[in-house]
Every structure is written in C-alpha cells, then in structure tokens.
Amino acid sequence: MHNNLAGANSTISADRPRPTGHDNSDEALIRKVAAGNRLAMQVLFARHHARVYRFILRLIGNAATAEDLTSDVFLSVWRQADRFEARSAFSTWLLAIARYKALAELRRPTDTASEPEAVDVSDPAADPEAALEVERRGQILRKCLTRLSREHREIIDLVYYHEKSVGEVAAIVGIPASTVKTRMFYARRKLSELLATEGVAEALA
C-alpha cells in the first residue's frame, strides 16, 4: 500500500514543501494535483494525513490498518483529483473518501476480533499541573466513545474533532441533514450518559 502511494506520488512525506504560486488553499492545490503537480499532492498529504488517519482509526480501531487505509485514501485523491468539483470543501470530500474505505474495511470478514486501540485526543499543550486530570478524562472519553454505535461515533467524530457542520456531515455520510441532527441528538445523549457513569460531566458542553 505504502509503496504504491510512494510510486504514484514520489514519496509523500510529512514535511511541508511550498508549491509555487500564491494560492495554497486546498481547492487550489487539488486543481494542481489534477494537472499532475506532485508537489501540491505532498502539501495536501502533509496538511491532512493526521486528521484522516485519526478519523479512520476511530472508526475501525486498528492502527496498522488505519495507516494503510490513510495511504490508500491519498492514492485515490491523486488518481481522482479531476473529479473534485468544489461543491463542498476539499476536507469534506476527503473525509467522504476516508469513510467509504473505512466502511469497506469493516465489511471485510476477519478471523479474529480485536478491541479498538486507544486514540490520543488529549491536548499536548495542557497546563502541566492539570496533565493528569486531562489524561484521566481523555482515557474515559476514549473508552466511552468505543461503546457508542459506529453511526453515533462517526457523527461525534465529525462534529467535534473535525468541526464539520450538519450540512457537511450529511455530505460525508450520505444522509439527510435531518438524520444527522437526529443521530447527533441521540449520540450526545448516550455519550453523556456513559460519561456520567464514569464521573465526567458536561464533556460535550
């Protein structure tokens, strides 16, 4: 998987190279990618790979597979850049691709079931005096998130971690905005109940 991506994109790295031109918006970069600009592809990868990886990891719970799927997502972006029509934000289109691949992976039969791996969502810049409390709350939140249904977990992830609007979530998930609102309501309520049983309140305020 990684070798394919590297071959198509000349070793995309986490460094942030600067493409030529003044417009470095996602939309401008994807147009350059569609024209075969590999440097623009490297910038998009550096800018978005972490959020794509974390999104996939929260859905499937396996770090190695999430890493492979993340590479696959950006390989698809490289190959399908000309299909981006700017009807939504690039990040919305990107997460829709990531979601499609994650769900396809979840549908594959597996020989063994594994517990979801922990995802570090704590703030690394937190006050040192509050670090232990932040970590404790973070561990509790991660545990509670894994107890939500996949549909509710992805809604929480998109709204709170990716700061997507109801309309953007609807576009990513492929459901009406009204359904997003309904799922969000029940997801928040269920997560609040789970957090309350762990002694954590108002986590989603």
ABEGO torsion letter per residue (X at the ends): XAAAAAAAAGGBBABBBBBBEABABAAAAAAAAAAGBAAAAAAAAAAAAAAAAAAAAAAAGBAAAAAAAAAAAAAAAAAAAAABAGABBAAAAAAAAAAAAAAAAAABBBABBBBBBBBBABBAABBAAAAAAAAAAAAAAAAAAAABBAAAAAAAAAAAAAGBBAAAAAAAAGBBAAAAAAAAAAAAAAAAAAAAAAGBBGAAX
